[in-house]
Amino acid sequence: MFEDAADQGRVVETFLVESWTEHMRQHERVTEADRLLQEAVRRFDLSGSPKVTH
């Protein structure tokens, strides 16, 4: 996780997984506690939602 030096306030989080299949499995394994935590964190994002790219 790092802040983009060219775009103040933009934070970039990166992940490296073995395959696209593993990436998709990660989405399926979210626990209820994880989901609640993600919702709480997203409330701090004043733009409405994070921009996700792959």
PyMOL Python script that loads the backbone (N, CA, C, O; Angstrom):
from pymol import cmd

cmd.read_pdbstr("""\
ATOM      1  N   MET A   1       0.854  -1.155   0.000  1.00  0.00           N
ATOM      2  CA  MET A   1       0.000   0.000   0.000  1.00  0.00           C
ATOM      3  C   MET A   1       0.908   1.228   0.000  1.00  0.00           C
ATOM      4  O   MET A   1       1.843   1.322   0.795  1.00  0.00           O
ATOM      5  N   PHE A   2       0.619   2.165  -0.901  1.00  0.00           N
ATOM      6  CA  PHE A   2       1.420   3.372  -0.964  1.00  0.00           C
ATOM      7  C   PHE A   2       0.583   4.518  -1.511  1.00  0.00           C
ATOM      8  O   PHE A   2      -0.438   4.303  -2.165  1.00  0.00           O
ATOM      9  N   GLU A   3       1.028   5.735  -1.235  1.00  0.00           N
ATOM     10  CA  GLU A   3       0.358   6.917  -1.776  1.00  0.00           C
ATOM     11  C   GLU A   3       1.036   7.285  -3.084  1.00  0.00           C
ATOM     12  O   GLU A   3       2.264   7.319  -3.168  1.00  0.00           O
ATOM     13  N   ASP A   4       0.239   7.558  -4.097  1.00  0.00           N
ATOM     14  CA  ASP A   4       0.737   7.936  -5.417  1.00  0.00           C
ATOM     15  C   ASP A   4       1.348   9.336  -5.326  1.00  0.00           C
ATOM     16  O   ASP A   4       0.640  10.304  -5.049  1.00  0.00           O
ATOM     17  N   ALA A   5       2.654   9.445  -5.559  1.00  0.00           N
ATOM     18  CA  ALA A   5       3.342  10.734  -5.452  1.00  0.00           C
ATOM     19  C   ALA A   5       2.844  11.740  -6.485  1.00  0.00           C
ATOM     20  O   ALA A   5       2.945  12.947  -6.265  1.00  0.00           O
ATOM     21  N   ALA A   6       2.314  11.267  -7.595  1.00  0.00           N
ATOM     22  CA  ALA A   6       1.825  12.160  -8.647  1.00  0.00           C
ATOM     23  C   ALA A   6       0.385  12.602  -8.413  1.00  0.00           C
ATOM     24  O   ALA A   6      -0.090  13.524  -9.076  1.00  0.00           O
ATOM     25  N   ASP A   7      -0.320  11.953  -7.474  1.00  0.00           N
ATOM     26  CA  ASP A   7      -1.734  12.264  -7.235  1.00  0.00           C
ATOM     27  C   ASP A   7      -1.974  12.244  -5.729  1.00  0.00           C
ATOM     28  O   ASP A   7      -2.332  11.217  -5.153  1.00  0.00           O
ATOM     29  N   GLN A   8      -1.767  13.414  -5.101  1.00  0.00           N
ATOM     30  CA  GLN A   8      -1.889  13.511  -3.651  1.00  0.00           C
ATOM     31  C   GLN A   8      -3.250  13.015  -3.184  1.00  0.00           C
ATOM     32  O   GLN A   8      -4.286  13.395  -3.730  1.00  0.00           O
ATOM     33  N   GLY A   9      -3.233  12.166  -2.174  1.00  0.00           N
ATOM     34  CA  GLY A   9      -4.472  11.625  -1.639  1.00  0.00           C
ATOM     35  C   GLY A   9      -4.875  10.293  -2.240  1.00  0.00           C
ATOM     36  O   GLY A   9      -5.745   9.610  -1.700  1.00  0.00           O
ATOM     37  N   ARG A  10      -4.254   9.911  -3.352  1.00  0.00           N
ATOM     38  CA  ARG A  10      -4.558   8.611  -3.973  1.00  0.00           C
ATOM     39  C   ARG A  10      -3.697   7.540  -3.328  1.00  0.00           C
ATOM     40  O   ARG A  10      -2.469   7.614  -3.350  1.00  0.00           O
ATOM     41  N   VAL A  11      -4.354   6.551  -2.759  1.00  0.00           N
ATOM     42  CA  VAL A  11      -3.659   5.448  -2.116  1.00  0.00           C
ATOM     43  C   VAL A  11      -3.843   4.207  -2.980  1.00  0.00           C
ATOM     44  O   VAL A  11      -4.958   3.890  -3.395  1.00  0.00           O
ATOM     45  N   VAL A  12      -2.745   3.508  -3.248  1.00  0.00           N
ATOM     46  CA  VAL A  12      -2.770   2.326  -4.094  1.00  0.00           C
ATOM     47  C   VAL A  12      -2.422   1.109  -3.235  1.00  0.00           C
ATOM     48  O   VAL A  12      -1.420   1.099  -2.520  1.00  0.00           O
ATOM     49  N   GLU A  13      -3.262   0.098  -3.323  1.00  0.00           N
ATOM     50  CA  GLU A  13      -3.020  -1.154  -2.615  1.00  0.00           C
ATOM     51  C   GLU A  13      -2.845  -2.235  -3.669  1.00  0.00           C
ATOM     52  O   GLU A  13      -3.668  -2.350  -4.578  1.00  0.00           O
ATOM     53  N   THR A  14      -1.795  -3.022  -3.561  1.00  0.00           N
ATOM     54  CA  THR A  14      -1.527  -4.047  -4.570  1.00  0.00           C
ATOM     55  C   THR A  14      -1.487  -5.428  -3.921  1.00  0.00           C
ATOM     56  O   THR A  14      -1.118  -5.578  -2.757  1.00  0.00           O
ATOM     57  N   PHE A  15      -1.872  -6.419  -4.699  1.00  0.00           N
ATOM     58  CA  PHE A  15      -1.841  -7.815  -4.265  1.00  0.00           C
ATOM     59  C   PHE A  15      -1.269  -8.638  -5.406  1.00  0.00           C
ATOM     60  O   PHE A  15      -1.481  -8.322  -6.577  1.00  0.00           O
ATOM     61  N   LEU A  16      -0.557  -9.674  -5.069  1.00  0.00           N
ATOM     62  CA  LEU A  16      -0.038 -10.597  -6.067  1.00  0.00           C
ATOM     63  C   LEU A  16      -0.497 -11.992  -5.668  1.00  0.00           C
ATOM     64  O   LEU A  16      -0.148 -12.489  -4.597  1.00  0.00           O
ATOM     65  N   VAL A  17      -1.282 -12.619  -6.538  1.00  0.00           N
ATOM     66  CA  VAL A  17      -1.755 -13.979  -6.289  1.00  0.00           C
ATOM     67  C   VAL A  17      -1.336 -14.866  -7.449  1.00  0.00           C
ATOM     68  O   VAL A  17      -0.978 -14.379  -8.521  1.00  0.00           O
ATOM     69  N   GLU A  18      -1.385 -16.162  -7.224  1.00  0.00           N
ATOM     70  CA  GLU A  18      -0.870 -17.128  -8.181  1.00  0.00           C
ATOM     71  C   GLU A  18      -1.618 -17.123  -9.515  1.00  0.00           C
ATOM     72  O   GLU A  18      -1.013 -17.312 -10.570  1.00  0.00           O
ATOM     73  N   SER A  19      -2.929 -16.909  -9.465  1.00  0.00           N
ATOM     74  CA  SER A  19      -3.714 -16.992 -10.700  1.00  0.00           C
ATOM     75  C   SER A  19      -5.000 -16.187 -10.550  1.00  0.00           C
ATOM     76  O   SER A  19      -5.371 -15.769  -9.453  1.00  0.00           O
ATOM     77  N   TRP A  20      -5.667 -15.982 -11.680  1.00  0.00           N
ATOM     78  CA  TRP A  20      -6.968 -15.302 -11.666  1.00  0.00           C
ATOM     79  C   TRP A  20      -7.981 -16.140 -10.886  1.00  0.00           C
ATOM     80  O   TRP A  20      -8.841 -15.595 -10.194  1.00  0.00           O
ATOM     81  N   THR A  21      -7.876 -17.452 -10.998  1.00  0.00           N
ATOM     82  CA  THR A  21      -8.780 -18.345 -10.264  1.00  0.00           C
ATOM     83  C   THR A  21      -8.636 -18.131  -8.760  1.00  0.00           C
ATOM     84  O   THR A  21      -9.631 -18.061  -8.039  1.00  0.00           O
ATOM     85  N   GLU A  22      -7.393 -18.026  -8.291  1.00  0.00           N
ATOM     86  CA  GLU A  22      -7.167 -17.771  -6.865  1.00  0.00           C
ATOM     87  C   GLU A  22      -7.731 -16.420  -6.468  1.00  0.00           C
ATOM     88  O   GLU A  22      -8.309 -16.289  -5.389  1.00  0.00           O
ATOM     89  N   HIS A  23      -7.577 -15.421  -7.312  1.00  0.00           N
ATOM     90  CA  HIS A  23      -8.156 -14.095  -7.056  1.00  0.00           C
ATOM     91  C   HIS A  23      -9.671 -14.196  -6.880  1.00  0.00           C
ATOM     92  O   HIS A  23     -10.229 -13.612  -5.951  1.00  0.00           O
ATOM     93  N   MET A  24     -10.322 -14.923  -7.751  1.00  0.00           N
ATOM     94  CA  MET A  24     -11.775 -15.080  -7.660  1.00  0.00           C
ATOM     95  C   MET A  24     -12.166 -15.847  -6.399  1.00  0.00           C
ATOM     96  O   MET A  24     -13.194 -15.545  -5.792  1.00  0.00           O
ATOM     97  N   ARG A  25     -11.374 -16.822  -6.000  1.00  0.00           N
ATOM     98  CA  ARG A  25     -11.649 -17.564  -4.747  1.00  0.00           C
ATOM     99  C   ARG A  25     -11.580 -16.646  -3.537  1.00  0.00           C
ATOM    100  O   ARG A  25     -12.346 -16.807  -2.587  1.00  0.00           O
ATOM    101  N   GLN A  26     -10.672 -15.692  -3.568  1.00  0.00           N
ATOM    102  CA  GLN A  26     -10.564 -14.756  -2.454  1.00  0.00           C
ATOM    103  C   GLN A  26     -11.861 -13.976  -2.270  1.00  0.00           C
ATOM    104  O   GLN A  26     -12.264 -13.700  -1.139  1.00  0.00           O
ATOM    105  N   HIS A  27     -12.508 -13.625  -3.358  1.00  0.00           N
ATOM    106  CA  HIS A  27     -13.782 -12.905  -3.269  1.00  0.00           C
ATOM    107  C   HIS A  27     -14.865 -13.778  -2.656  1.00  0.00           C
ATOM    108  O   HIS A  27     -15.751 -13.275  -1.965  1.00  0.00           O
ATOM    109  N   GLU A  28     -14.802 -15.059  -2.898  1.00  0.00           N
ATOM    110  CA  GLU A  28     -15.808 -15.988  -2.381  1.00  0.00           C
ATOM    111  C   GLU A  28     -15.613 -16.297  -0.901  1.00  0.00           C
ATOM    112  O   GLU A  28     -16.558 -16.727  -0.241  1.00  0.00           O
ATOM    113  N   ARG A  29     -14.410 -16.090  -0.362  1.00  0.00           N
ATOM    114  CA  ARG A  29     -14.102 -16.481   1.015  1.00  0.00           C
ATOM    115  C   ARG A  29     -14.261 -15.353   2.020  1.00  0.00           C
ATOM    116  O   ARG A  29     -13.760 -15.468   3.139  1.00  0.00           O
ATOM    117  N   VAL A  30     -14.917 -14.299   1.677  1.00  0.00           N
ATOM    118  CA  VAL A  30     -15.088 -13.179   2.598  1.00  0.00           C
ATOM    119  C   VAL A  30     -16.042 -13.596   3.723  1.00  0.00           C
ATOM    120  O   VAL A  30     -17.150 -14.067   3.467  1.00  0.00           O
ATOM    121  N   THR A  31     -15.600 -13.417   4.958  1.00  0.00           N
ATOM    122  CA  THR A  31     -16.442 -13.757   6.098  1.00  0.00           C
ATOM    123  C   THR A  31     -17.396 -12.599   6.395  1.00  0.00           C
ATOM    124  O   THR A  31     -17.220 -11.491   5.887  1.00  0.00           O
ATOM    125  N   GLU A  32     -18.384 -12.863   7.205  1.00  0.00           N
ATOM    126  CA  GLU A  32     -19.323 -11.807   7.605  1.00  0.00           C
ATOM    127  C   GLU A  32     -18.578 -10.695   8.339  1.00  0.00           C
ATOM    128  O   GLU A  32     -18.862  -9.515   8.134  1.00  0.00           O
ATOM    129  N   ALA A  33     -17.630 -11.068   9.192  1.00  0.00           N
ATOM    130  CA  ALA A  33     -16.835 -10.068   9.916  1.00  0.00           C
ATOM    131  C   ALA A  33     -16.031  -9.210   8.940  1.00  0.00           C
ATOM    132  O   ALA A  33     -15.941  -7.994   9.109  1.00  0.00           O
ATOM    133  N   ASP A  34     -15.439  -9.848   7.908  1.00  0.00           N
ATOM    134  CA  ASP A  34     -14.695  -9.095   6.890  1.00  0.00           C
ATOM    135  C   ASP A  34     -15.615  -8.133   6.152  1.00  0.00           C
ATOM    136  O   ASP A  34     -15.251  -6.981   5.914  1.00  0.00           O
ATOM    137  N   ARG A  35     -16.802  -8.600   5.792  1.00  0.00           N
ATOM    138  CA  ARG A  35     -17.747  -7.772   5.056  1.00  0.00           C
ATOM    139  C   ARG A  35     -18.142  -6.549   5.878  1.00  0.00           C
ATOM    140  O   ARG A  35     -18.199  -5.440   5.348  1.00  0.00           O
ATOM    141  N   LEU A  36     -18.414  -6.739   7.164  1.00  0.00           N
ATOM    142  CA  LEU A  36     -18.782  -5.617   8.031  1.00  0.00           C
ATOM    143  C   LEU A  36     -17.631  -4.624   8.169  1.00  0.00           C
ATOM    144  O   LEU A  36     -17.849  -3.413   8.167  1.00  0.00           O
ATOM    145  N   LEU A  37     -16.412  -5.136   8.289  1.00  0.00           N
ATOM    146  CA  LEU A  37     -15.247  -4.264   8.390  1.00  0.00           C
ATOM    147  C   LEU A  37     -15.045  -3.470   7.100  1.00  0.00           C
ATOM    148  O   LEU A  37     -14.752  -2.276   7.151  1.00  0.00           O
ATOM    149  N   GLN A  38     -15.198  -4.119   5.950  1.00  0.00           N
ATOM    150  CA  GLN A  38     -15.066  -3.427   4.662  1.00  0.00           C
ATOM    151  C   GLN A  38     -16.104  -2.309   4.538  1.00  0.00           C
ATOM    152  O   GLN A  38     -15.790  -1.221   4.055  1.00  0.00           O
ATOM    153  N   GLU A  39     -17.329  -2.573   4.970  1.00  0.00           N
ATOM    154  CA  GLU A  39     -18.369  -1.540   4.920  1.00  0.00           C
ATOM    155  C   GLU A  39     -18.004  -0.357   5.805  1.00  0.00           C
ATOM    156  O   GLU A  39     -18.197   0.794   5.413  1.00  0.00           O
ATOM    157  N   ALA A  40     -17.477  -0.629   6.996  1.00  0.00           N
ATOM    158  CA  ALA A  40     -17.083   0.446   7.911  1.00  0.00           C
ATOM    159  C   ALA A  40     -15.961   1.282   7.313  1.00  0.00           C
ATOM    160  O   ALA A  40     -15.989   2.510   7.398  1.00  0.00           O
ATOM    161  N   VAL A  41     -14.973   0.627   6.708  1.00  0.00           N
ATOM    162  CA  VAL A  41     -13.851   1.341   6.095  1.00  0.00           C
ATOM    163  C   VAL A  41     -14.337   2.189   4.923  1.00  0.00           C
ATOM    164  O   VAL A  41     -13.889   3.324   4.758  1.00  0.00           O
ATOM    165  N   ARG A  42     -15.237   1.662   4.114  1.00  0.00           N
ATOM    166  CA  ARG A  42     -15.733   2.396   2.943  1.00  0.00           C
ATOM    167  C   ARG A  42     -16.484   3.671   3.319  1.00  0.00           C
ATOM    168  O   ARG A  42     -16.590   4.588   2.505  1.00  0.00           O
ATOM    169  N   ARG A  43     -17.000   3.735   4.529  1.00  0.00           N
ATOM    170  CA  ARG A  43     -17.689   4.964   4.958  1.00  0.00           C
ATOM    171  C   ARG A  43     -16.728   6.150   5.047  1.00  0.00           C
ATOM    172  O   ARG A  43     -17.162   7.301   5.019  1.00  0.00           O
ATOM    173  N   PHE A  44     -15.437   5.878   5.151  1.00  0.00           N
ATOM    174  CA  PHE A  44     -14.442   6.955   5.197  1.00  0.00           C
ATOM    175  C   PHE A  44     -14.117   7.496   3.806  1.00  0.00           C
ATOM    176  O   PHE A  44     -13.504   8.558   3.691  1.00  0.00           O
ATOM    177  N   ASP A  45     -14.512   6.797   2.762  1.00  0.00           N
ATOM    178  CA  ASP A  45     -14.225   7.218   1.385  1.00  0.00           C
ATOM    179  C   ASP A  45     -15.272   8.237   0.953  1.00  0.00           C
ATOM    180  O   ASP A  45     -16.408   7.873   0.646  1.00  0.00           O
ATOM    181  N   LEU A  46     -14.898   9.495   0.929  1.00  0.00           N
ATOM    182  CA  LEU A  46     -15.837  10.568   0.615  1.00  0.00           C
ATOM    183  C   LEU A  46     -16.252  10.584  -0.848  1.00  0.00           C
ATOM    184  O   LEU A  46     -17.248  11.221  -1.192  1.00  0.00           O
ATOM    185  N   SER A  47     -15.512   9.895  -1.724  1.00  0.00           N
ATOM    186  CA  SER A  47     -15.855   9.898  -3.147  1.00  0.00           C
ATOM    187  C   SER A  47     -16.982   8.919  -3.446  1.00  0.00           C
ATOM    188  O   SER A  47     -17.514   8.935  -4.556  1.00  0.00           O
ATOM    189  N   GLY A  48     -17.364   8.070  -2.500  1.00  0.00           N
ATOM    190  CA  GLY A  48     -18.471   7.159  -2.712  1.00  0.00           C
ATOM    191  C   GLY A  48     -18.064   5.704  -2.825  1.00  0.00           C
ATOM    192  O   GLY A  48     -18.720   4.834  -2.253  1.00  0.00           O
ATOM    193  N   SER A  49     -17.002   5.427  -3.545  1.00  0.00           N
ATOM    194  CA  SER A  49     -16.510   4.057  -3.639  1.00  0.00           C
ATOM    195  C   SER A  49     -15.105   4.073  -4.229  1.00  0.00           C
ATOM    196  O   SER A  49     -14.761   4.970  -4.998  1.00  0.00           O
ATOM    197  N   PRO A  50     -14.302   3.089  -3.873  1.00  0.00           N
ATOM    198  CA  PRO A  50     -12.936   3.064  -4.413  1.00  0.00           C
ATOM    199  C   PRO A  50     -12.944   2.669  -5.885  1.00  0.00           C
ATOM    200  O   PRO A  50     -13.817   1.929  -6.337  1.00  0.00           O
ATOM    201  N   LYS A  51     -11.965   3.168  -6.620  1.00  0.00           N
ATOM    202  CA  LYS A  51     -11.793   2.752  -8.009  1.00  0.00           C
ATOM    203  C   LYS A  51     -10.963   1.467  -7.998  1.00  0.00           C
ATOM    204  O   LYS A  51      -9.847   1.441  -7.479  1.00  0.00           O
ATOM    205  N   VAL A  52     -11.511   0.425  -8.566  1.00  0.00           N
ATOM    206  CA  VAL A  52     -10.833  -0.869  -8.586  1.00  0.00           C
ATOM    207  C   VAL A  52     -10.396  -1.160 -10.003  1.00  0.00           C
ATOM    208  O   VAL A  52     -11.184  -1.040 -10.942  1.00  0.00           O
ATOM    209  N   THR A  53      -9.130  -1.546 -10.161  1.00  0.00           N
ATOM    210  CA  THR A  53      -8.623  -1.953 -11.465  1.00  0.00           C
ATOM    211  C   THR A  53      -7.922  -3.290 -11.313  1.00  0.00           C
ATOM    212  O   THR A  53      -7.459  -3.642 -10.228  1.00  0.00           O
ATOM    213  N   HIS A  54      -7.847  -4.026 -12.403  1.00  0.00           N
ATOM    214  CA  HIS A  54      -7.175  -5.318 -12.391  1.00  0.00           C
ATOM    215  C   HIS A  54      -6.140  -5.342 -13.502  1.00  0.00           C
ATOM    216  O   HIS A  54      -5.447  -6.344 -13.679  1.00  0.00           O
TER     217      HIS A  54
END
""", "prot")
cmd.dss("prot")
cmd.show_as("cartoon", "prot")
cmd.util.cbc("prot")
cmd.orient("prot")
